[in-house]
Amino acid sequence: MVDCHDGTIEFFVCGGSTNCFVMMNRLIPKIFVALSMLAFAASLTQYGYCAYDGFPNPCARGFVLFLIGWLGLFDGVIAWFGNPLLFAGWICFFFRERRASAWLAIAALAVMLSFLLVGRIATNENGQESTITSRGLAYWLWVLSAVLLIVGNAGALLKQKPPILVLKPMA
């Protein structure tokens, strides 16, 4: 709370005694969300997983998985649906719906982690399945993007304090 010397009082969500401190407390959660978006973008350029199927290139790129991963639903793989949950979490964050954003990020993380339970996956259009031999950097960056969104929301929610109404006599 800062007295602006013009009869008004500003309430800061995060508290603090100086404007610089207040600005940094407001900026840090946004930095985590920006890092979340950056981790997601980086995941699109890496390999998501490798599955041995006897072909020369058994690894799948993150960008390809992003485009066709929803087809995994037909085989019971729901992990791809972490993407719309993550996007909705980002949108809620920037519309200052931090609680909704946090819950969406937690749901996204849970759905993303479900891919760790998948042992075999369809690797071509005729239904051939292959054993997943490893999760690539894209998968872990994708999971990190949800974790960073959770941390950004937690930082924003923990800093929130209900405003205290101070009645100041008019001069």
Secondary structure, DSSP 8 states (H G I E B T S, - for coil): -EE-SSS-EE--SS--SSHHHHHHHHHHHHHHHHHHHHHHHHHTTSEEEEEESSSS--EEEHHHHHHHGGGGGGGT--GGGHHHHHHHHHHHHHTT-HHHHHHHHHHHHHHHHGGGG--EEE-STT--EEEEEEE-HHHHHHHHHHHHHHHHHHHHHHH------------
